Amino acid sequence: VDGKMCGSDIGRTRAPQATGITTLDDFLKASKIDKAAVAAEAASTVPKPEKKPPAESEEKNPFCVLVCGGGNAAQVATAMFALRYPTIAVSLYADEAAKWKEALGDDDYELTLDTGKVVKSKPDDITNDPSVAAKADAIVLAVPSFAHGQYFEAFAPYMKPGTLVACMPARSGGDILFAAKLGAKAKDMVFMGFETLPWACRFTEWGRKATILGTKGSILAAVTPPAKFPQAFALMQGMLGVFPAVTESPNNLGISLRNPGAQIHPGVMYGRWCPEKWDGNPVDEKPLFYQGVEEFSESVLMGLTNEVQAIRKKMEEMVPGLDLGDAGTLHQWYLDSYAGQMPDSSSLRMCMNTNPGYHGLTHPCQDADHGKFMPDLRYRYLTEDVPTGMCFNKGLGEILGVPMPMTDKVLAWAQECIGMSFMVDGKMCGSDIGKTRAPQATGIITLDDFLKASKIDKAAVAAEAASTVPKPEKKPPAESEEKNPYLVLVCGGGNAAQVATAMFAL
């Protein structure tokens, strides 16, 4: 009316005046545009991730997922992703792929979700041929960490630029191993290291049916190079669904140093079976693993975690602004992961002794004569967690000049148990060093070498640390898997509403 937005029907419009907004301050407040935050972000020297303009046209967007492995998690991931995307399952382990393909036959795979819903899907192929990596836009590794290098090496000749490679979990030094195996091609790829698996899951019929027992509410992940996190996040969150919520960790080094298995599993094994505590004779019953941690074992674990904290401190001193906040102590990891579940969380030992999720879990043992038991000292707690976890910590500590007497003691014992040589005279130079995640396994012996391999740019880290742009609040991920209630309402009854309803109801 008279050039002003004040007519009698203004309330039927999207004009700001329809909701009583008549000033710029009102508009900024309603739009949640913070002048100070906008100015701070504009002044920041932190490089922005590249963003392509959205395409308005709707097209068939080709997207192919490769899932590596044939265990619980790999079969669940394959069934889940195959609901919406062309999905190929790849197993390089013996004849596992052929057996899985034969077990499934022409039928669909049946997956029971933790919501109670049952969904059916079928992978496009189940194979042991690594050349299918040429088709992949995303490669998800759900195999034990000791097998990662085998897959990286096998896929390297075929991978196309821009492929996302996600490891669930990455364990320690996954990004460095990836770069070493791919060589020059690594610079064109995106590596995403997850702290853990998204689900607790079990087969109900191998190769044909599985059940998701629980899904984590959130899960930590880091991306190398960090600037590619938005792209990697969009893909993986879209594939996983609402839960678990993928939470950004600033760098893969934080994920590596956070690896609890690198400390807990070898530490508790040493605490019970080292020469100071065990005479080498069979025992009457299998000792409790977590709930059996006593004063001596706790002292071993405290020594290990304090040495990792010394590495963290030294790295943050050498690279000002480097955020390793996710690499907390073991006690803090329990407080983050099992908050509210432990009756007594006053100490590391009490967290382990009173965690209901650990009830009745025993040390890995083998049967001995007369109904007694001997420890299985070649169990994965040593054969996997030492080379892919503890050796990384020790190797980085060596580069930084951080004394690690407890790690040295546990590592020397563990390598003897599993018949391998990683450390000689306190140095990571044993004949089996190439089978570990220690930086020295890929020829890294200086801090500059390590930063280059990790794609940690000192200048970029310092610039980001100096930025005044507020960081989003990040809640620590919960380790336990639960049923996460989540209900979607879709409004409307037209084409888009009916499609959305069907899609979200999967």
C-alpha positions as CSV (number, residue, x, y, z in Angstrom):
1,V,0.0,0.0,0.0
2,D,1.6,3.3,-1.1
3,G,4.8,1.3,-1.8
4,K,4.9,-0.1,1.7
5,M,4.5,-3.8,2.7
6,C,1.5,-3.2,5.0
7,G,-1.6,-4.4,3.1
8,S,-4.3,-6.3,4.8
9,D,-3.1,-9.6,3.3
10,I,0.6,-9.1,4.3
11,G,0.2,-12.0,6.8
12,R,-0.2,-14.4,4.0
13,T,3.2,-13.7,2.6
14,R,6.9,-14.5,3.4
15,A,7.7,-10.8,3.7
16,P,9.6,-10.0,6.9
17,Q,6.8,-7.6,7.9
18,A,4.4,-10.5,8.0
19,T,6.0,-11.6,11.3
20,G,6.5,-8.1,12.7
21,I,10.1,-7.5,11.5
22,T,10.6,-3.9,10.6
23,T,14.3,-3.2,11.3
24,L,17.6,-4.7,10.2
25,D,18.4,-5.7,13.8
26,D,15.1,-7.6,13.9
27,F,15.8,-9.3,10.7
28,L,19.4,-10.4,11.7
29,K,18.0,-11.7,15.0
30,A,15.3,-13.7,13.3
31,S,17.7,-15.0,10.7
32,K,20.3,-15.9,13.4
33,I,23.0,-13.9,11.6
34,D,25.6,-12.9,14.1
35,K,27.6,-9.9,12.9
36,A,30.6,-10.6,15.1
37,A,30.8,-14.3,14.1
38,V,30.4,-13.4,10.4
39,A,33.2,-10.8,10.6
40,A,35.5,-13.2,12.5
41,E,35.0,-15.9,9.9
42,A,35.6,-13.5,7.1
43,A,38.9,-12.4,8.7
44,S,40.1,-16.0,9.3
45,T,43.0,-17.2,7.2
46,V,41.9,-20.8,7.5
47,P,41.3,-22.1,3.9
48,K,37.7,-22.9,3.2
49,P,36.8,-26.3,1.7
50,E,36.0,-26.1,-2.0
51,K,32.3,-26.0,-2.6
52,K,30.7,-26.8,-5.9
53,P,27.5,-25.0,-6.8
54,P,24.5,-27.2,-6.5
55,A,22.9,-28.6,-9.7
56,E,19.2,-27.8,-10.0
57,S,18.5,-30.7,-12.3
58,E,17.5,-34.1,-10.9
59,E,19.6,-36.8,-12.4
60,K,20.7,-40.4,-11.8
61,N,23.7,-39.9,-9.6
62,P,26.0,-42.9,-10.0
63,F,27.5,-44.0,-6.6
64,C,29.1,-47.3,-5.9
65,V,30.2,-48.6,-2.5
66,L,32.8,-51.3,-1.9
67,V,32.6,-53.0,1.5
68,C,35.7,-55.0,2.5
69,G,35.6,-58.1,4.6
70,G,33.2,-61.0,5.4
71,G,32.7,-60.8,9.1
72,N,29.7,-59.5,11.1
73,A,30.3,-55.8,10.4
74,A,31.1,-56.2,6.8
75,Q,28.0,-58.2,6.0
76,V,25.8,-55.8,8.0
77,A,27.4,-52.8,6.1
78,T,26.9,-54.5,2.8
79,A,23.2,-55.3,3.4
80,M,22.6,-51.7,4.7
81,F,24.3,-49.9,1.9
82,A,22.9,-52.2,-0.8
83,L,19.4,-51.0,0.1
84,R,20.1,-47.7,-1.8
85,Y,23.3,-47.9,-3.7
86,P,25.1,-50.3,-6.0
87,T,27.3,-52.2,-3.5
88,I,30.0,-54.8,-4.0
89,A,31.4,-56.9,-1.2
90,V,35.1,-57.7,-1.5
91,S,37.0,-60.2,0.7
92,L,40.6,-61.0,0.0
93,Y,40.7,-63.6,2.8
94,A,41.2,-67.1,1.4
95,D,37.9,-68.3,-0.3
96,E,35.6,-66.3,2.0
97,A,34.0,-64.4,-1.0
98,A,33.2,-67.6,-2.9
99,K,31.7,-69.2,0.3
100,W,29.6,-66.1,1.0
101,K,28.4,-65.9,-2.6
102,E,27.4,-69.5,-2.5
103,A,25.6,-69.2,0.8
104,L,23.5,-66.3,-0.4
105,G,22.8,-67.7,-3.8
106,D,20.0,-65.9,-5.6
107,D,18.3,-64.8,-2.4
108,D,18.3,-61.4,-0.7
109,Y,20.3,-60.8,2.4
110,E,18.0,-60.3,5.5
111,L,19.0,-57.7,8.0
112,T,17.1,-57.1,11.3
113,L,17.7,-53.6,12.5
114,D,17.8,-52.6,16.2
115,T,14.5,-50.9,15.6
116,G,12.9,-54.3,15.0
117,K,12.4,-53.7,11.3
118,V,13.6,-56.3,8.8
119,V,15.0,-55.2,5.5
120,K,16.2,-57.2,2.5
121,S,18.8,-56.3,-0.1
122,K,21.3,-57.9,-2.4
123,P,24.9,-56.8,-3.2
124,D,25.6,-56.4,-6.9
125,D,28.6,-58.8,-6.4
126,I,30.6,-60.7,-3.8
127,T,34.1,-61.1,-5.1
128,N,37.8,-61.4,-4.3
129,D,38.8,-59.4,-7.4
130,P,40.5,-56.1,-6.3
131,S,40.0,-54.5,-9.7
132,V,36.4,-53.7,-8.8
133,A,37.9,-50.8,-6.9
134,A,37.9,-48.9,-10.2
135,K,34.1,-48.7,-9.9
136,A,34.1,-47.4,-6.3
137,D,33.2,-43.9,-5.1
138,A,33.5,-45.0,-1.5
139,I,35.4,-48.0,0.0
140,V,34.5,-49.1,3.5
141,L,37.0,-51.4,5.3
142,A,35.3,-53.4,8.0
143,V,38.2,-55.9,8.4
144,P,40.7,-56.3,11.2
145,S,43.3,-53.5,11.2
146,F,46.2,-55.9,10.4
147,A,44.5,-56.5,7.0
148,H,44.2,-52.8,6.0
149,G,47.5,-52.7,4.2
150,Q,46.7,-55.7,2.1
151,Y,43.5,-54.0,0.8
152,F,45.2,-50.7,0.3
153,E,47.9,-52.3,-1.8
154,A,45.5,-54.4,-3.8
155,F,43.2,-51.5,-4.7
156,A,45.9,-48.9,-5.4
157,P,46.3,-49.6,-9.1
158,Y,42.6,-49.3,-9.8
159,M,41.3,-46.5,-7.6
160,K,40.0,-43.4,-9.3
161,P,40.8,-39.9,-8.0
162,G,38.5,-38.6,-5.2
163,T,37.6,-42.0,-3.9
164,L,36.7,-42.0,-0.2
165,V,38.3,-44.7,1.9
166,A,36.8,-45.2,5.3
167,C,38.2,-47.5,7.9
168,M,36.0,-48.8,10.7
169,P,38.0,-48.7,12.9
170,A,41.2,-47.2,11.7
171,R,43.2,-48.0,14.8
172,S,46.6,-46.2,15.0
173,G,48.5,-44.7,12.0
174,G,45.9,-45.8,9.5
175,D,46.3,-42.6,7.5
176,I,50.1,-43.0,7.3
177,L,49.8,-46.7,6.2
178,F,47.3,-45.6,3.5
179,A,49.6,-42.9,2.2
180,A,52.6,-45.4,2.1
181,K,50.7,-48.1,0.2
182,L,49.1,-45.7,-2.4
183,G,52.3,-43.6,-2.9
184,A,51.7,-40.7,-5.2
185,K,48.1,-41.6,-5.7
186,A,47.3,-40.9,-2.1
187,K,47.2,-37.1,-2.7
188,D,44.1,-37.6,-4.9
189,M,42.2,-39.7,-2.3
190,V,40.3,-39.0,0.9
191,F,41.0,-41.1,4.0
192,M,38.5,-41.2,6.8
193,G,39.5,-42.9,10.0
194,F,36.7,-44.0,12.4
195,E,37.4,-44.6,16.1
196,T,35.3,-47.7,16.2
197,L,32.5,-49.6,14.5
198,P,29.0,-48.0,14.2
199,W,27.1,-51.1,15.5
200,A,27.2,-54.1,17.7
201,C,26.0,-56.9,15.3
202,R,25.9,-60.6,15.0
203,F,25.2,-63.2,12.3
204,T,22.1,-65.2,12.7
205,E,22.8,-67.3,9.6
206,W,26.3,-66.7,8.1
207,G,26.2,-65.2,4.7
208,R,22.4,-64.8,4.7
209,K,21.1,-63.1,7.8
210,A,22.3,-60.7,10.5
211,T,21.0,-58.6,13.4
212,I,22.0,-55.2,14.6
213,L,21.9,-55.4,18.4
214,G,22.6,-51.8,19.0
215,T,23.8,-48.6,17.3
216,K,26.1,-46.0,18.7
217,G,24.6,-42.6,19.2
218,S,27.7,-40.9,17.8
219,I,31.1,-41.9,16.5
220,L,34.4,-40.0,16.1
221,A,36.0,-39.7,12.7
222,A,38.9,-37.7,11.2
223,V,39.7,-37.0,7.6
224,T,43.0,-36.6,5.8
225,P,43.3,-34.1,4.3
226,P,41.1,-32.2,6.9
227,A,39.7,-29.8,4.2
228,K,37.9,-32.8,2.7
229,F,35.9,-33.5,5.9
230,P,32.6,-31.8,4.7
231,Q,32.7,-34.0,1.5
232,A,33.5,-37.2,3.5
233,F,31.0,-36.4,6.2
234,A,28.2,-35.9,3.7
235,L,28.8,-39.3,2.1
236,M,29.3,-41.3,5.2
237,Q,26.4,-39.8,7.2
238,G,24.2,-40.3,4.2
239,M,25.2,-44.0,4.0
240,L,24.9,-44.6,7.8
241,G,21.7,-42.7,8.4
242,V,20.7,-40.6,11.4
243,F,22.7,-42.8,13.8
244,P,25.5,-42.9,14.6
245,A,26.0,-39.2,14.3
246,V,29.5,-38.7,12.8
247,T,31.4,-36.3,15.0
248,E,34.5,-34.6,13.6
249,S,37.9,-35.2,15.2
250,P,40.4,-32.5,14.1
251,N,43.0,-35.0,12.8
252,N,43.8,-38.7,12.4
253,L,46.6,-38.4,14.9
254,G,44.1,-37.7,17.6
255,I,42.2,-40.9,16.5
256,S,45.5,-42.8,16.6
257,L,46.5,-41.7,20.1
258,R,43.0,-42.2,21.4
259,N,43.0,-45.9,20.4
260,P,42.2,-47.6,23.8
261,G,43.0,-51.1,22.6
262,A,46.6,-50.2,22.1
263,Q,46.9,-49.7,25.9
264,I,44.1,-51.7,27.6
265,H,44.5,-55.1,25.9
266,P,48.3,-55.5,26.1
267,G,48.4,-53.8,29.5
268,V,45.8,-56.0,31.1
269,M,47.4,-59.1,29.5
270,Y,50.8,-58.1,30.9
271,G,49.3,-57.3,34.3
272,R,48.0,-60.8,34.7
273,W,50.6,-63.0,32.8
274,C,53.9,-61.2,33.1
275,P,56.7,-63.1,35.0
276,E,56.1,-60.9,38.0
277,K,52.6,-62.2,38.4
278,W,52.4,-65.7,36.8
279,D,54.6,-68.7,37.4
280,G,53.8,-70.3,34.0
281,N,51.6,-73.1,35.4
282,P,47.9,-73.7,34.4
283,V,45.3,-71.9,36.5
284,D,42.1,-73.3,37.9
285,E,39.7,-70.8,36.2
286,K,39.8,-68.2,33.5
287,P,40.5,-64.8,35.3
288,L,38.2,-61.9,34.7
289,F,39.7,-59.5,32.2
290,Y,38.3,-56.0,32.9
291,Q,36.6,-56.8,36.2
292,G,39.8,-58.5,37.3
293,V,42.0,-55.5,37.0
294,E,43.7,-55.0,40.4
295,E,46.3,-52.5,41.7
296,F,49.3,-53.9,39.8
297,S,47.4,-54.0,36.4
298,E,46.1,-50.5,37.0
299,S,49.6,-49.3,37.6
300,V,50.6,-50.8,34.2
301,L,47.7,-49.1,32.5
302,M,48.4,-45.8,34.2
303,G,52.0,-46.0,33.0
304,L,50.9,-46.6,29.5
305,T,48.3,-43.9,29.3
306,N,50.6,-41.3,31.0
307,E,53.3,-42.0,28.3
308,V,50.7,-41.4,25.5
309,Q,49.8,-38.2,27.2
310,A,53.5,-37.2,27.2
311,I,53.5,-37.8,23.4
312,R,50.4,-35.7,23.1
313,K,52.0,-32.9,25.1
314,K,55.2,-33.0,23.1
315,M,53.4,-32.9,19.8
316,E,51.3,-30.0,20.8
317,E,54.5,-28.2,21.9
318,M,56.2,-29.0,18.6
319,V,53.2,-28.0,16.4
320,P,51.6,-25.0,18.1
321,G,47.8,-25.0,17.7
322,L,47.6,-28.7,17.0
323,D,44.3,-30.0,18.5
324,L,44.8,-33.5,20.1
325,G,42.0,-33.0,22.5
326,D,40.4,-36.3,21.6
327,A,43.5,-38.2,22.7
328,G,42.6,-38.2,26.4
329,T,43.6,-40.5,29.2
330,L,42.2,-44.0,29.5
331,H,40.2,-42.8,32.5
332,Q,38.7,-40.0,30.5
333,W,37.9,-42.4,27.7
334,Y,35.8,-44.4,30.1
335,L,34.1,-41.3,31.4
336,D,33.3,-40.2,27.8
337,S,32.3,-43.6,26.5
338,Y,30.3,-45.1,29.4
339,A,29.0,-42.0,31.3
340,G,26.3,-42.9,33.8
341,Q,26.7,-46.7,33.3
342,M,29.4,-47.4,35.9
343,P,28.4,-47.4,39.5
344,D,31.9,-46.3,40.5
345,S,33.9,-44.1,38.1
346,S,36.3,-42.6,40.6
347,S,39.4,-44.2,39.1
348,L,40.5,-46.1,36.0
349,R,40.3,-49.4,37.9
350,M,36.8,-48.8,39.2
351,C,35.6,-47.8,35.8
352,M,36.8,-51.2,34.5
353,N,35.7,-53.2,37.5
354,T,32.1,-51.8,37.6
355,N,31.3,-51.4,34.0
356,P,28.2,-53.6,33.4
357,G,29.1,-54.1,29.8
358,Y,32.2,-56.1,30.9
359,H,30.3,-58.5,33.2
360,G,31.8,-61.9,33.2
361,L,34.3,-61.3,30.3
362,T,37.5,-63.4,30.9
363,H,41.0,-63.5,29.7
364,P,41.5,-65.4,26.5
365,C,42.5,-68.9,27.5
366,Q,43.1,-72.4,26.2
367,D,42.1,-75.7,27.8
368,A,44.9,-77.5,29.7
369,D,45.0,-80.8,31.5
370,H,42.7,-81.7,34.4
371,G,40.2,-79.0,33.6
372,K,42.7,-76.1,34.0
373,F,43.5,-73.3,31.7
374,M,46.5,-71.6,30.1
375,P,46.5,-68.1,28.7
376,D,46.2,-67.6,25.0
377,L,49.2,-65.3,24.5
378,R,48.7,-65.3,20.7
379,Y,45.2,-63.9,21.0
380,R,44.4,-60.7,19.0
381,Y,44.9,-58.6,22.1
382,L,48.6,-59.1,21.5
383,T,48.9,-60.2,17.8
384,E,46.8,-57.2,16.6
385,D,46.7,-54.5,19.2
386,V,50.5,-54.5,19.7
387,P,51.6,-54.1,16.1
388,T,48.7,-51.9,15.0
389,G,48.5,-49.8,18.2
390,M,51.2,-50.0,20.8
391,C,54.0,-50.0,18.2
392,F,52.6,-46.7,16.7
393,N,52.7,-45.1,20.2
394,K,56.3,-46.3,20.8
395,G,57.5,-45.3,17.4
396,L,56.2,-41.8,17.6
397,G,57.5,-41.5,21.1
398,E,60.9,-42.5,19.8
399,I,60.8,-39.8,17.1
400,L,59.9,-37.2,19.7
401,G,62.4,-38.3,22.3
402,V,59.7,-39.2,24.9
403,P,60.8,-41.7,27.5
404,M,58.4,-44.7,27.6
405,P,59.6,-47.2,30.2
406,M,56.3,-48.9,30.8
407,T,55.6,-49.2,27.1
408,D,59.1,-50.6,26.6
409,K,58.5,-53.2,29.3
410,V,55.1,-54.4,28.0
411,L,56.2,-54.3,24.3
412,A,59.3,-56.4,25.1
413,W,57.2,-59.0,26.8
414,A,54.5,-59.0,24.2
415,Q,56.8,-59.4,21.2
416,E,58.4,-62.4,22.8
417,C,54.9,-63.9,23.4
418,I,53.9,-63.6,19.8
419,G,57.3,-64.5,18.4
420,M,58.1,-61.3,16.6
421,S,60.8,-58.6,16.8
422,F,59.7,-55.0,16.8
423,M,61.9,-53.3,19.3
424,V,65.6,-53.9,19.8
425,D,67.5,-52.3,22.6
426,G,64.6,-49.9,23.1
427,K,64.6,-48.8,19.4
428,M,61.9,-49.6,16.8
429,C,64.2,-51.4,14.4
430,G,63.4,-55.1,14.8
431,S,63.2,-57.4,11.9
432,D,59.4,-57.4,12.0
433,I,59.0,-53.6,12.1
434,G,57.5,-53.6,8.6
435,K,54.5,-55.6,10.0
436,T,53.5,-52.8,12.4
437,R,52.0,-49.3,12.3
438,A,55.1,-47.7,13.8
439,P,56.1,-44.7,11.7
440,Q,59.5,-46.4,11.2
441,A,57.8,-49.2,9.3
442,T,57.4,-46.7,6.4
443,G,60.8,-45.1,6.7
444,I,59.6,-42.2,8.9
445,I,62.4,-41.3,11.4
446,T,62.0,-37.5,11.9
447,L,59.2,-35.2,13.0
448,D,59.2,-33.5,9.6
449,D,58.8,-36.8,7.9
450,F,55.9,-37.7,10.2
451,L,54.1,-34.3,9.7
452,K,54.5,-34.7,5.9
453,A,53.1,-38.2,5.9
454,S,50.2,-37.2,8.2
455,K,49.5,-34.1,6.1
456,I,49.7,-31.9,9.2
457,D,50.6,-28.4,7.9
458,K,52.2,-26.3,10.7
459,A,51.2,-23.0,9.1
460,A,47.6,-24.1,8.5
461,V,47.3,-25.5,12.1
462,A,48.6,-22.2,13.5
463,A,46.2,-20.1,11.4
464,E,43.2,-22.2,12.5
465,A,44.2,-22.0,16.1
466,A,44.5,-18.2,15.8
467,S,41.0,-17.9,14.3
468,T,38.3,-16.4,16.5
469,V,35.5,-18.3,14.7
470,P,33.7,-20.3,17.5
471,K,34.0,-24.1,17.2
472,P,30.8,-26.1,17.3
473,E,30.1,-27.8,20.6
474,K,31.2,-31.4,20.5
475,K,29.9,-34.0,22.9
476,P,32.1,-37.0,23.6
477,P,31.0,-40.2,21.7
478,A,29.4,-42.9,23.7
479,E,31.0,-46.3,23.3
480,S,27.9,-48.3,24.1
481,E,25.5,-49.4,21.5
482,E,21.8,-48.6,22.2
483,K,18.5,-48.4,20.6
484,N,18.3,-44.7,19.6
485,P,14.7,-43.6,19.4
486,Y,14.1,-41.4,16.4
487,L,10.7,-40.7,14.7
488,V,10.2,-38.9,11.4
489,L,7.1,-37.1,10.4
490,V,6.6,-36.5,6.7
491,C,4.1,-33.8,5.8
492,G,2.0,-33.9,2.6
493,G,0.5,-36.5,0.3
494,G,1.9,-35.6,-3.1
495,N,4.8,-37.2,-5.1
496,A,7.6,-35.9,-2.9
497,A,5.9,-36.6,0.4
498,Q,5.1,-40.2,-0.6
499,V,8.7,-40.8,-1.8
500,A,10.1,-39.4,1.4
501,T,7.8,-41.5,3.5
502,A,8.8,-44.7,1.8
503,M,12.6,-43.8,1.9
504,F,12.6,-42.8,5.5
505,A,10.6,-45.8,6.6
506,L,13.2,-48.3,5.4
